């Protein structure tokens, strides 16, 4: 390619990046303040055939095998599992425990959310993120058949809370794991907070209590922090465990992160790991306190989870959608 062609290509790339960043920021501004905005996006997603639960969800991989499950991990995006608890998972594998990992979103956002990206591009991105996630987990012997994706839009979990709760109900009921890991609510990423709230609230309703949460990043704790701590909480939490990561374990964590090439996260290999038993009740208090969505937008979501009728609807939906 001649020099003019190279310059044109460079300008195109910069333009594209700026456009996506500008659009993403405008979307973020509105979707955290105006309830109607997310409903509007959901209509677009439906009409474009991107997200129609449960059979048409971009990047969904739910070919569940119901064999023994010691550890079930919920990660909003492929790579959160490694950044948040890569070493914890490695130690479970050393004890020959069986791990299953659920990516809640398809990881398609990057430089633009899937609802306004070209469908084929979003699809390729979803495939790539899952592929990278499975290569990383293969390093500690978690096979592809044990890695699922709910196929929710990256950056748009708040639009599909009910669907997420249906899937969580099915996974907990069918896999009956010994232990569950999920994000804490900490205001680092809306998808992390939504995943945490949905998992904790659903497990509470199901009477499943062995849930642990992990911290990752939030405004006062940038990604890559070595000694990660939970935010102080209004809810009494005990049994915080900071993982001392050995140099050998660090190498494994770094190697796993290196497979997430599209994210460039291997530079955060020093990210620490801290876990604690999750308090399942009243996680709405944390949501209102830390999640960067306005209270008026959060209220309808929280109310859904507080209504018993919501959970009886889930049971019906679950038996219709996942009968095996
Ligand atoms: Zn994430």
Boltz pocket constraint, residues with backbone or C-beta under 6 A from the ligand:
constraints:
  - pocket:
      binder: B
      contacts: [[A, 76], [A, 77], [A, 80], [A, 189], [A, 192]]
      max_distance: 6.0
